[in-house]
Amino acid sequence: MPSILVTRNVGPAAMAKLEASGFDLIVNPVDAEPTRAWVLENIANPDVISVCLMHGQGSDKVDEEFLNACNPNLKTVSTFSVGFDHIDVKGANARGIKIGHTPGVLSDSVADITTMLVLMTMRRVQEGIDLIKSGGPTAPLLTPCARSIPLANALQWPKLPWAPFVMCGPNIGHPNLTIGFLGFGRISEVVVDRLLAFTSKTAPPTILYNSSRARDNQAQLDADFSKRWGTTVRRAEVDEVAEKSDVVIVLCSLNPSTTDLVNAAFLKKMKKSAILVNAARGPIVNSEDLNAALDAGEIYGAGLDVITGEPHVAPDHPLVLNSRCVVIPHMGSADMDTRAAMGDLCVSNAIAGAKGEALVAEVKV
């Protein structure tokens, strides 16, 4: 009987949709990452014609080993994610396997987290939390762009001397800010919608963005964006985004051309008063270079929803310990409605592929 392999329970509504599909289901019996051996054994089963798998599970990486283990009847791999850097899409397509993903449904959720990280980083929220919880090591700032000076851990909030600029950070409403994006897809556009609510109305920000390539109608695209938001929006090269932006937001896809895109050279071009936020994929930002830039005061702060090596990030990781870096555990799409919608789209792709129909959302490279 034709079957769909499911490497992780995708939620009650999505599982019910799978159960009503008419296909047999082979489901990981535990709510945990399966073993790689379990995945490889099941994709070799000639009855398995479609797979629902996860981005964050090492067991689910679609690489040469995975593809060599696939039975010849496998038609579709559907990932519970927008990103597909864990999948050799060209290799799969060469074997006649379509790849589905879940774009669109998580734009609002990721934009919320991205906006939150911008505000948390600029307003030094992590330092404030640490001060309350542990009497953290932050010294008062006498100027908004000065760096923190480590003090004894015994310092507690009541002992923090008040000063006019204590715990101050940059202002998202500062006149004529420049907000730069690396990658300018659906999520970036929703982030602009949100950030403009906080920015100056009399001296609005300029929006710079870098995309993989300039379009033939680039001038018209930028004019349309500018009209939509009532401010100047234009495509720029990566170096200009680094040099001119007060806020740099990373929302591009991870691929060979973007790995380590934000490195020591990029960070040295940034303003000392600028912040960096990464809500895309960890390896786009070089962690060692970022930590060094923060320590040297080359940039003001950073907010990370993603980090290289996740989830294997120890409490003593330099960026986790850095007082000017906010690190959260890849929570961009983590709200109940969004994850349910991702589950629905993931299984819809898998079912359509199993039926030999066009996928609802197919990865095209």
C-alpha positions in Angstrom: 0.0 0.0 0.0 1.4 3.5 -0.9 2.7 5.2 2.2 3.7 8.6 3.6 6.6 8.6 6.0 6.3 11.2 8.8 9.5 11.8 10.8 7.8 13.8 13.6 4.2 14.4 14.6 3.1 17.6 12.9 0.2 18.4 15.1 -3.4 17.1 15.5 -5.0 18.9 12.6 -2.2 18.1 10.1 -2.1 14.5 11.3 -5.8 14.2 10.9 -5.4 15.5 7.3 -2.8 12.8 6.7 -5.0 10.1 8.2 -7.9 11.1 5.9 -5.7 11.1 2.8 -6.2 7.4 2.0 -2.5 6.6 2.2 -0.9 4.4 4.8 1.2 6.3 7.3 4.6 5.4 8.8 5.0 7.8 11.7 7.9 8.2 14.1 6.4 6.7 17.3 8.1 9.0 19.7 8.0 12.8 20.0 11.7 13.1 19.5 14.2 13.1 16.7 14.3 9.6 15.1 17.6 7.8 14.5 19.2 8.3 11.1 19.0 4.5 10.7 15.2 4.6 11.1 14.9 7.3 8.5 17.1 5.5 6.0 15.5 2.2 6.6 12.0 3.6 5.9 12.8 5.6 2.8 14.2 2.4 1.3 10.7 0.8 1.7 9.2 0.6 -1.8 5.8 1.5 -0.4 7.0 5.0 0.7 6.2 7.5 -2.0 6.2 10.7 0.0 8.0 12.0 3.1 7.3 14.7 5.7 10.5 15.7 7.4 11.9 18.5 9.7 14.5 21.2 9.2 16.0 21.0 12.6 16.6 17.3 12.8 20.0 16.0 11.8 18.3 12.7 11.0 16.3 14.3 8.2 19.1 15.8 6.1 18.5 15.1 2.5 22.0 14.5 1.3 23.8 11.9 -0.9 23.4 9.2 1.8 19.6 9.9 2.0 19.2 10.0 -1.8 21.1 6.8 -2.3 18.9 5.1 0.3 15.6 6.2 -1.4 13.5 3.7 -3.0 12.8 4.4 -6.7 9.1 5.1 -6.0 9.7 8.1 -3.8 8.1 11.1 -5.4 8.1 13.9 -2.9 10.0 15.2 0.2 8.1 17.9 2.1 9.9 19.9 4.7 8.3 21.5 7.7 10.2 24.8 7.1 10.6 27.6 4.6 14.3 27.0 4.4 15.7 24.1 2.5 19.4 24.3 3.2 19.2 20.8 4.7 18.1 19.4 1.3 20.1 18.8 -1.8 17.3 20.0 -4.0 19.1 19.6 -7.3 20.2 16.1 -6.4 16.6 15.2 -5.4 15.2 16.7 -8.6 17.7 14.7 -10.7 16.1 11.6 -9.3 12.6 12.8 -10.0 11.9 13.8 -6.4 10.0 17.0 -5.8 10.7 19.2 -2.8 7.9 21.0 -0.9 8.3 23.7 1.7 6.2 26.1 3.8 6.6 29.7 2.6 4.2 32.5 3.3 2.5 31.1 6.4 5.2 32.2 8.8 6.0 35.7 7.5 4.1 37.5 10.3 5.5 35.3 13.0 9.1 35.7 11.9 8.6 39.4 11.4 7.3 39.7 15.0 10.5 38.1 16.4 12.7 40.1 14.1 11.1 43.4 15.2 11.3 42.3 18.8 15.1 41.6 18.4 15.7 45.0 16.9 14.0 46.7 19.8 15.6 44.4 22.5 19.0 45.0 21.0 18.7 48.8 20.7 17.2 49.2 24.1 19.6 46.8 25.9 16.8 44.6 27.2 19.0 41.5 27.8 21.4 43.6 29.9 18.4 44.9 31.9 17.1 41.4 32.5 20.5 40.2 33.6 20.8 43.2 36.0 17.6 42.2 37.7 18.1 38.5 37.8 21.8 38.2 38.7 23.1 41.6 39.4 24.8 41.3 36.0 28.1 42.9 35.0 26.8 46.0 33.2 28.2 49.4 34.1 26.2 52.7 33.6 26.7 54.4 30.2 27.6 58.0 30.2 27.0 58.3 26.4 24.5 56.4 24.4 27.1 54.8 22.1 29.7 53.9 24.8 30.4 50.2 25.5 29.7 48.5 28.8 32.5 48.2 31.3 32.4 44.9 33.2 32.1 45.4 37.0 32.0 42.9 39.8 29.2 40.4 39.7 28.1 41.7 43.1 26.6 44.8 41.5 22.8 44.8 41.8 20.2 47.2 40.6 19.8 49.2 43.8 23.6 49.8 43.8 23.7 50.9 40.2 24.3 54.7 40.4 21.7 56.6 38.5 22.9 58.9 35.7 21.1 60.7 32.9 22.2 58.1 30.3 22.4 55.0 32.4 21.2 51.9 30.5 20.4 54.0 27.4 20.6 52.6 23.9 19.9 53.9 20.4 16.4 55.1 19.5 14.4 53.4 16.7 12.6 56.7 16.3 15.8 58.7 15.7 15.4 61.0 12.7 16.6 59.8 9.3 17.7 56.3 10.3 18.9 53.9 7.6 17.5 50.3 7.9 19.3 47.8 5.8 18.3 44.3 4.8 20.3 41.4 3.5 17.5 39.6 1.6 14.3 41.2 0.8 11.5 38.7 0.4 8.1 38.3 2.1 9.4 38.4 5.6 11.5 41.5 5.1 8.6 43.4 3.7 6.5 42.5 6.7 9.3 43.6 9.0 9.3 47.0 7.3 5.6 47.3 7.9 6.2 46.7 11.6 9.3 48.8 12.1 7.7 51.9 10.4 5.2 52.0 13.2 8.2 52.8 15.6 10.2 55.1 13.4 10.1 58.9 13.0 7.1 60.2 11.0 8.7 63.6 10.3 12.1 62.2 9.3 11.4 58.6 8.2 14.1 56.0 7.7 15.7 55.1 4.4 15.3 51.4 3.5 18.3 49.8 1.8 18.2 46.2 0.7 20.4 43.7 -1.0 19.0 41.0 -3.1 20.7 38.3 -5.0 20.7 40.2 -8.3 19.3 43.4 -9.7 16.1 43.0 -11.8 15.6 44.4 -15.2 12.8 46.5 -13.8 14.7 47.4 -10.6 14.0 51.1 -10.7 10.3 50.4 -11.0 10.4 47.9 -8.1 12.1 50.5 -5.9 9.7 53.2 -6.9 6.8 50.9 -6.0 8.3 50.0 -2.6 8.9 53.7 -1.9 5.3 54.6 -2.8 4.0 51.8 -0.6 5.9 52.9 2.5 6.1 56.6 1.9 9.9 56.7 2.2 13.0 56.0 0.1 13.5 52.3 -0.6 16.2 51.1 -2.9 18.4 48.1 -3.7 22.1 48.5 -2.7 25.2 46.4 -2.9 26.2 44.5 0.3 29.0 47.0 1.2 26.7 49.9 1.1 24.2 48.2 3.3 27.0 47.6 5.8 28.4 51.1 5.6 25.2 53.2 5.7 22.8 51.2 7.9 21.9 52.0 11.5 20.1 48.6 11.7 21.2 45.6 9.5 18.7 42.8 9.4 19.7 39.4 7.9 16.8 37.6 6.2 18.4 36.0 3.2 18.5 32.3 2.4 21.5 30.2 3.4 23.5 29.1 0.3 27.2 29.0 -0.6 27.1 32.7 -1.6 25.7 33.8 1.7 27.6 31.6 4.1 29.8 33.9 6.2 28.4 36.9 4.3 28.5 38.9 7.6 32.2 38.4 8.4 35.0 40.5 9.9 35.2 42.7 6.8 31.5 43.4 6.7 31.4 44.2 10.4 34.3 46.6 10.2 32.3 48.6 7.5 29.4 49.0 9.9 28.8 52.1 12.0 30.0 51.7 15.6 26.4 52.8 16.7 24.7 50.2 14.4 23.1 46.9 15.4 22.9 43.6 13.6 19.9 41.2 13.7 19.9 37.7 12.3 16.6 35.9 11.9 17.6 33.8 8.9 20.2 31.1 9.3 23.1 31.0 11.7 26.0 30.4 9.3 25.2 33.6 7.4 26.9 35.4 10.3 30.4 34.3 11.3 30.0 33.9 15.1 33.7 34.4 15.9 33.9 37.6 13.9 30.7 38.9 15.4 31.9 38.3 18.9 35.2 40.0 18.2 33.4 43.0 16.6 31.2 43.4 19.7 34.2 43.1 22.1 36.1 45.7 20.0 33.1 48.1 19.9 33.0 47.9 16.1 29.2 47.7 16.3 26.8 48.5 19.1 24.9 45.3 19.5 23.4 42.2 18.0 20.2 40.2 18.2 20.2 36.6 17.1 17.3 34.2 16.6 19.7 31.8 14.9 23.3 30.9 15.5 25.8 28.5 13.9 25.8 25.1 15.6 22.3 25.4 17.0 21.0 23.7 19.1 24.4 22.7 20.4 25.1 26.1 21.9 26.5 26.0 25.4 25.7 28.6 28.1 29.3 29.7 28.0 29.2 30.3 24.2 31.0 33.7 23.7 27.9 35.3 22.1 25.6 34.0 24.8 27.9 35.6 27.4 28.4 38.8 25.5 26.5 41.6 27.2 25.7 43.3 23.9 24.2 40.2 22.2 20.6 38.9 22.6 20.4 35.2 21.7 17.1 33.3 21.6 16.7 29.7 20.5 15.4 29.9 16.9 11.9 31.0 17.9 11.0 32.9 14.7 8.0 30.8 13.7 7.1 29.6 17.2 3.5 30.5 17.7 0.7 28.0 17.8 -1.2 29.3 14.7 1.9 29.5 12.6 3.2 26.1 13.4 -0.3 24.6 12.7 -0.3 26.4 9.3 3.1 25.1 8.6 2.0 21.6 9.4 -1.0 21.9 7.1 1.1 23.1 4.2 3.8 20.4 4.9 1.3 17.6 4.7 -0.6 19.1 1.8 2.6 19.1 -0.2 3.2 15.5 0.8 -0.3 14.3 -0.1 -0.3 16.2 -3.5 3.1 14.7 -4.4 1.9 11.2 -3.4 -1.1 11.6 -5.8 1.2 12.8 -8.6 -0.3 16.3 -8.4 1.5 19.7 -8.4 2.7 20.6 -5.0 1.1 23.5 -3.2 4.5 25.1 -2.6 7.4 23.5 -4.5 11.1 24.6 -4.1 12.4 25.7 -7.5 16.2 26.2 -7.9 
